[in-house]
Amino acid sequence: MIKIALTRLYTLVLKYLYPGIQIGDKCRIDYRVDINNKNHITLKDNTTLYKNITIYKDNNGRFEIGYSSHIAPYGYFLIEDQQINIGNNVAIGPFCSFFCVTNHISEDPNKLHTDTYQKGTIVIGNNVFIGTHCVILPNTIIGNNTVIAANSTVKGTLKEGWIYGGNPAKPLKELYKNG
């Protein structure tokens, strides 16, 4: 009962004391959600952010989540000055990580992991399910009506209407065949 009250209070504090956060009706933001920069954040109606989610962004970064979507506990969103757009009716499983900024292997053998950042926006369509422990990398677009299997690493453009899985994620099965 106390946790429910704290979550309601935290949601109201964010909604009314931080003008840079737009929170729709019937949203719930658990009081243990950590948002380090409270501007350019939009949550549409009926959205839920469960406990221990971290949204790390700088002043220019943007985070938007659509209607009737939710993020399960222990999600991590590293946005910095990039953007994450999550569509409507999206379910993101626990322990998923979204990186708009990440290291990549340098062509210079003396710089294996330093100053080799890759940056890019992440866009997730509508009616998407992302299983537990997935990693979504910069410059990823996930089409509508898509399922990502648990423990997958996703980068690039995933066309709509498919189940993807693996490291890196590959198309496994078409969800709906036309005709």
C-alpha positions as CSV (number, residue, x, y, z in Angstrom):
1,M,0.0,0.0,0.0
2,I,2.9,2.4,0.8
3,K,4.6,1.6,-2.5
4,I,1.4,2.4,-4.4
5,A,1.0,5.7,-2.6
6,L,4.7,6.6,-3.2
7,T,4.3,5.8,-7.0
8,R,1.2,7.9,-7.3
9,L,2.9,10.8,-5.4
10,Y,6.1,10.5,-7.6
11,T,4.0,10.5,-10.8
12,L,2.2,13.7,-9.6
13,V,5.4,15.4,-8.6
14,L,6.9,14.7,-12.0
15,K,3.7,15.8,-13.8
16,Y,3.2,19.1,-12.0
17,L,6.6,20.2,-10.8
18,Y,8.7,19.5,-14.0
19,P,7.3,21.3,-17.0
20,G,9.7,19.4,-19.3
21,I,8.0,16.1,-18.6
22,Q,4.6,15.6,-20.3
23,I,2.6,12.9,-18.6
24,G,-0.7,11.7,-20.0
25,D,-3.7,10.4,-18.1
26,K,-3.6,7.1,-16.2
27,C,0.2,6.9,-16.3
28,R,2.2,5.3,-13.5
29,I,5.9,6.0,-12.8
30,D,7.3,4.0,-10.0
31,Y,9.0,6.1,-7.3
32,R,12.2,4.1,-7.9
33,V,12.5,5.3,-11.6
34,D,15.6,7.4,-12.1
35,I,15.4,10.2,-14.7
36,N,18.5,12.3,-14.5
37,N,17.4,15.2,-16.8
38,K,13.8,16.0,-16.5
39,N,13.0,17.7,-19.8
40,H,12.1,16.5,-23.3
41,I,10.3,13.5,-21.9
42,T,6.8,12.5,-23.0
43,L,4.6,9.7,-21.7
44,K,1.3,9.2,-23.5
45,D,-1.9,8.0,-21.7
46,N,-1.9,4.7,-19.8
47,T,1.8,4.2,-19.8
48,T,3.7,2.5,-17.0
49,L,7.4,2.7,-16.0
50,Y,8.0,0.0,-13.4
51,K,10.6,0.0,-10.7
52,N,14.4,0.6,-11.1
53,I,14.3,2.0,-14.6
54,T,17.2,4.4,-15.5
55,I,16.7,7.1,-18.1
56,Y,20.1,8.8,-18.6
57,K,20.1,11.8,-21.0
58,D,21.5,15.2,-21.4
59,N,19.6,18.4,-21.9
60,N,19.1,17.8,-25.6
61,G,18.2,14.1,-25.5
62,R,14.6,13.1,-26.0
63,F,12.5,10.2,-24.7
64,E,9.0,9.5,-25.8
65,I,6.7,6.5,-25.1
66,G,3.3,6.0,-26.7
67,Y,-0.2,5.1,-25.5
68,S,-0.7,1.9,-23.5
69,S,2.9,1.0,-23.4
70,H,5.1,-0.2,-20.5
71,I,8.6,-0.9,-19.5
72,A,9.2,-3.7,-17.1
73,P,11.7,-3.4,-14.1
74,Y,15.4,-2.8,-14.5
75,G,15.3,-1.1,-17.9
76,Y,18.3,1.0,-18.9
77,F,18.1,3.9,-21.4
78,L,21.4,5.7,-22.3
79,I,20.2,8.5,-24.6
80,E,22.7,11.4,-24.0
81,D,21.9,13.9,-26.8
82,Q,20.1,11.4,-29.0
83,Q,16.4,10.3,-29.1
84,I,14.3,7.2,-28.3
85,N,10.8,7.0,-29.6
86,I,8.7,4.1,-28.4
87,G,5.3,3.6,-30.1
88,N,1.8,2.6,-28.9
89,N,1.0,-0.8,-27.3
90,V,4.7,-1.6,-26.7
91,A,5.7,-4.1,-24.0
92,I,9.4,-4.1,-23.0
93,G,10.5,-6.9,-20.8
94,P,12.7,-6.7,-17.7
95,F,16.5,-6.0,-17.8
96,C,16.4,-4.6,-21.4
97,S,19.1,-2.0,-22.3
98,F,18.8,0.7,-24.9
99,F,22.0,2.5,-26.1
100,C,21.8,5.5,-28.3
101,V,25.5,5.9,-27.6
102,T,27.9,3.0,-27.4
103,N,31.5,2.0,-28.1
104,H,32.5,0.1,-31.2
105,I,35.7,-1.5,-32.3
106,S,38.1,1.0,-33.8
107,E,40.1,0.3,-36.9
108,D,43.1,1.7,-35.0
109,P,44.6,-1.1,-32.9
110,N,45.9,1.4,-30.3
111,K,42.3,2.6,-29.7
112,L,40.4,-0.6,-29.1
113,H,37.6,1.0,-27.0
114,T,38.5,4.7,-26.5
115,D,37.0,7.5,-28.4
116,T,35.1,5.1,-30.7
117,Y,31.6,6.1,-29.9
118,Q,28.7,5.3,-32.2
119,K,25.6,7.4,-31.7
120,G,22.1,7.2,-33.2
121,T,18.3,7.4,-32.6
122,I,16.2,4.4,-31.6
123,V,12.7,4.1,-33.0
124,I,10.3,1.4,-32.0
125,G,7.0,1.1,-33.9
126,N,3.5,0.2,-32.6
127,N,2.4,-3.1,-31.2
128,V,5.9,-4.4,-30.4
129,F,7.0,-6.9,-27.8
130,I,10.6,-7.0,-26.7
131,G,11.6,-10.0,-24.5
132,T,13.7,-9.9,-21.4
133,H,17.5,-9.1,-21.4
134,C,17.5,-7.6,-24.9
135,V,20.1,-5.0,-26.0
136,I,19.0,-2.4,-28.5
137,L,21.9,-0.5,-30.2
138,P,22.2,2.9,-31.9
139,N,20.5,3.6,-35.2
140,T,17.9,0.9,-34.7
141,I,14.4,1.0,-36.2
142,I,11.9,-1.7,-35.1
143,G,8.9,-1.9,-37.4
144,N,5.2,-2.3,-36.2
145,N,3.8,-5.6,-35.1
146,T,7.3,-7.1,-34.3
147,V,8.4,-9.5,-31.6
148,I,12.0,-9.6,-30.3
149,A,13.0,-12.8,-28.6
150,A,14.6,-12.7,-25.2
151,N,18.4,-12.2,-24.9
152,S,18.6,-10.7,-28.4
153,T,21.0,-7.9,-29.6
154,V,19.3,-5.6,-32.1
155,K,20.8,-3.2,-34.5
156,G,19.6,-1.8,-37.8
157,T,16.2,-1.8,-39.4
158,L,13.8,-4.7,-38.5
159,K,10.8,-4.9,-40.9
160,E,7.3,-5.2,-39.5
161,G,5.4,-8.3,-38.9
162,W,8.3,-10.6,-38.0
163,I,9.7,-12.5,-35.0
164,Y,13.5,-11.7,-34.5
165,G,16.0,-13.4,-32.3
166,G,19.6,-14.0,-31.7
167,N,22.9,-12.2,-31.5
168,P,22.7,-10.3,-33.7
169,A,18.9,-10.5,-34.1
170,K,17.8,-12.2,-37.4
171,P,14.3,-12.7,-38.8
172,L,13.0,-16.1,-37.5
173,K,9.4,-16.3,-38.6
174,E,6.8,-14.1,-40.3
175,L,3.9,-13.4,-37.9
176,Y,1.2,-12.7,-40.4
177,K,1.2,-13.9,-44.0
178,N,-0.7,-11.7,-46.4
179,G,-3.3,-13.5,-48.6
